[in-house]
Amino acid sequence: MERVRVLVVDDEVRLARIVASYLESDDYEVALAHDGLAALDLAATFRPDVVVLDVMLPGLDGVEVCRRLRQASDCYIVMLTAREDEVDKVLALSMGADDYLVKPFSPRELLARTRAMLRRPRLNALRDDHRVVEIGGLVIDLESRGVVVDGELVDLTRTEFEILITLAARPRAAFTRRQLMDAVWGRDWIGDAHIVDVHVGNLRRKLGDSPAAPRFVRTVRGVGFGMGAG
């Protein structure tokens, strides 16, 4: 069985090596890069399943690296931020990151987050006889992972797509943030519920949706989110 490939990108060489040693001890194949341009070059040949990416990098910062990776790869991306700064988190997630950790962090926590992401359910929220779902002007193709709104193709990240199909599986239901976290990130994922709001906000923006007058993703007051205008 092919090993999971993880690219660790951090200009703190010692930290990158410590993280790599933890990942390798869990049987991941690991590659290291210490600046943004080197990370992009290595990603093109190494083809990682997961990228652990520091925000502050020489040459090309992590947010820009994340944006460029998203144009060519569906890999999971975990951003490392140096501060407990809401702007850094939101910016990283809006560029397509799946998760974030604030430095200093425990390599064991990073390992746990990586395991949880790789255990995410894949396309099983909808039954096999519903491979294409249509809701209003929204069409979701589970086989190709394609999403079309009013005839226009929409480019979603893996996390945004999984939130969408989770909601679409039960279009009349209201999901709590904890239910979405369990379904998309896994029951053993450790993190705060705010990450759900950020990804839902990104999803709405890409679908051309408005929280005030939603066509597709609605806010259920006091509960969380649901599918449709309600």
Secondary structure by P-SEA (a helix, b strand, c coil): cccbbbbbbccaaaaaaaaaaaaaaaccbbbbbccaaaaaaaaacccccccccccccccccaaaaaaaaaaccccbbbbbbccccaaaaaaaaaacccccccccccaaaaaaaaaaaaaccccccccccccccccccbbbbccccbbbcccbbbbbcaaaaaaaaaaaacccccccaaaaaaacccccccccaaaaaaaaaaaaaaaccccccccccccccccccccccc
